[in-house]
Amino acid sequence: MTSPHAPNPNPRAAGIALAILPLVGTFVGGLYRQPSLGLVIGVGAGALIAVLFWLFDRRR
């Protein structure tokens, strides 16, 4: 029997968002001649997605 608060054995990997979105943001920002702003937006979006994944995994 498992306890109701047993850790989830299959958490989702959100690190890919932190790895890919800053690169995509930099590339897209470069198209608009604002690569630094694209990097910042990419890091922010990646962090937001990672936190959302973490929150949803806590509830599962």
C-alpha positions in Angstrom: 0.0 0.0 0.0 1.3 3.4 -0.9 0.9 6.5 1.2 -1.2 9.4 -0.3 1.8 11.6 -0.3 4.3 9.3 -2.0 6.6 11.1 -4.4 5.7 10.8 -8.1 8.1 8.2 -9.7 7.8 9.9 -13.1 8.2 13.6 -12.8 8.2 15.7 -16.1 11.5 17.1 -17.2 11.1 20.9 -17.5 14.8 21.6 -17.9 14.5 21.4 -21.7 12.5 24.7 -21.5 15.3 26.3 -19.6 17.8 25.1 -22.2 16.0 25.7 -25.5 13.9 28.9 -24.9 16.8 31.2 -24.2 18.4 30.1 -27.5 15.2 30.5 -29.4 14.6 33.9 -27.8 18.1 35.0 -28.8 17.6 33.9 -32.4 14.2 35.6 -32.7 15.5 38.7 -30.9 18.4 38.8 -33.4 15.9 38.9 -36.2 14.5 42.0 -34.6 18.0 43.3 -33.8 17.4 42.9 -30.1 19.2 39.6 -29.1 19.6 40.6 -25.5 15.9 41.3 -25.1 15.2 38.0 -26.8 17.5 36.2 -24.4 15.8 37.8 -21.4 12.4 36.9 -22.7 13.5 33.4 -23.5 14.9 32.9 -20.0 11.7 34.3 -18.4 9.5 32.1 -20.6 11.6 29.0 -19.8 11.6 29.7 -16.1 7.8 30.2 -16.2 7.3 26.9 -18.0 9.6 25.1 -15.6 7.8 26.5 -12.5 4.4 25.5 -14.1 5.6 22.0 -14.7 6.9 21.8 -11.1 3.5 23.0 -9.8 1.6 20.5 -11.9 3.9 17.7 -10.9 3.4 18.5 -7.2 -0.4 18.0 -7.6 -0.1 14.7 -9.5 
